[in-house]
Amino acid sequence: MISLTGEYSHTVDHKGRVLISNKLRNQIDAVEHGSDFYLVLGSNGILSLYPEKPFEKLIRAGAPKDAAPDEVVAFERLGFALSSKVELDNQGRLLLNERLRKRAGLKENITLVGVRDHIELWNDESWEQYLADHLAQYQKQMSQARQAVLQEYNTQDSE
């Protein structure tokens, strides 16, 4: 299983390239997760970079099983049309074409966010707003998760 983590600030250069941090790249095992990458316009218009095997799993999952036939066709059509196989250059940079940057609303300063099986590319301002909007909810959920873990430890210790 892959667990991409962290947030990293980067700049899109004048050629439309962004460095994918070594700290993120080193979390991806090429043998286990594939050596290729796919750039996908994902949910909420967030541009996402998937390693090969997690991308294939996502596409295979496809539209929900109870989706109407035209929804399945639309998912497949858009899922492949809005995804592209990409390569990182020798310095670990990813070329973001103008059309994708525009669709995702990316400007010069972006934040790369590790999200389990993919990397999301956010405008700095949008990421900061997302944090502001969701941080209290996250802190509550983290507190609940921590309590559940502590309870599990206490149960194991009493046995």
N, C-alpha and C positions, 0 to 999 in steps of 0.2 A: 504494500500500500504506500502511496505517496502522501506526504504532508508538507506542502509548501507553506512557509510562514514568513512573516515580516512585512515591513513597509519600507520602501526605498525611494528617495527623491532623485529624479533624473531630469535631464533637459533633452528635448528633441533638437538635434543639430540642424543646420541650414540645408542639409541634404535629406532631412526627414528620417534620420536614424536615431534610435535610442539604445543606450547600453542596457543590456539585461545583466543585472548585478551578478558577480561571481557567487555571492552569498545565496542567490536564488538558483543559479545554474548548478551549483554544487549539491543542491538538494535533490537533483534529478538524476537517477541512475539510468544511463542510456540502455543498458541491457534489460532492465526490468520495465522501464517506461517508454522505451523507443528513443531513437536518436533524432528523429524528425520532430518538427513543431508545426502547429496549425494556429493561425490567427483567426479568431472567430468574433463576429459581432454578437455578443451574448445578451442575456436578459438585461432589461433596463438600459439597453444601448451601450453597455460597457464592453470595451474591446478586451478580449481575453486571449492569452497565449496558452495553448494546451500542448503538453508532450503528446507524442503520437498515440500511444495506447489509451490514455484517458480520453483523447478526442474520439477515437474509434468506438470506445464504449458509449460515449455520449450520443454519437450518431446512431449507433445500433439501438439505443433505448428509444429513440425517435419520438414520435407523437404518442400521446396516451392511447392505450389499447381501445378505449371507448370513443376515440375521436372519429368524426365523420370522414368519409373517404377524401373529400376535398381539403380537409384540414391536414390529413396525412400527406397529401400531395404538396400542399403549401409548406409544411414543415420540411419535407425533403428538398423541395426546390430552393427555399430560402436558406436552409441549413447548409447546403453545399455551395450555393451562390455567394453567401456572405462569409464563407470560410476559405482560407487559402493556405496551402502548404508554403512555409517560409523557411529560410535558412538564416542562421546567425553568421556574421562574418567572423574572421579570425580573431577579432577583438571582442566578440560577444555582442555586437550591435545588430539590431533588428531594423530593417527598412520598413517604415510605415508609409504606405502610399497616401497621397493627398485625399482621395475619396474616402478611405477608411478613417483617416484622422478627422475629416469633416463630419462623417456620420456619427462618430463617437464623441465629437465636440472636443477633441484634444488640441491643446495649445502647446506652447513651448515648454512650460514647466509641468511635469507629470509625476505621479507617484505610482510605483509598481507595488502591488499588494499580492502576497502569496495567499491563496485561498484553496487550501487542501490539494486539489489536483490540477490547478491552473493558476496563472498569473494574470491579475487584472491591471489594466492601464487606465488610470484616472487623471483628470485635470487636478492639479493641486487644490484649487478652490473647491471643486466638487467633492473631493475626498474629505477635506476638512469639514465641509457642510454635512456630509454623510456621518462623519464621526460625531459632530455636534448633535445631530438628530437621533442617533442610535446608541450613544455611549451609555446613557443611564439604563436603557433596556439591557444592554450587554452586561453591565456591572451587576444587575439584578440576576441575570441568568448565570453569570459566573459564580456568584455567591451561592445560588441554589445548587449548581454542579459541585462546588467545593464541599458544601454540606453533605451531599450524597456520597462523595468520596470518603469524607471523614466518617460518616455513618458506616460505610462498608468496612473501613479499617477497624472501627470499634467492634463490629460484629465478628470480624475475623480474629481479633485479639481475645474476645471472650470465649471463643470455642476451644 
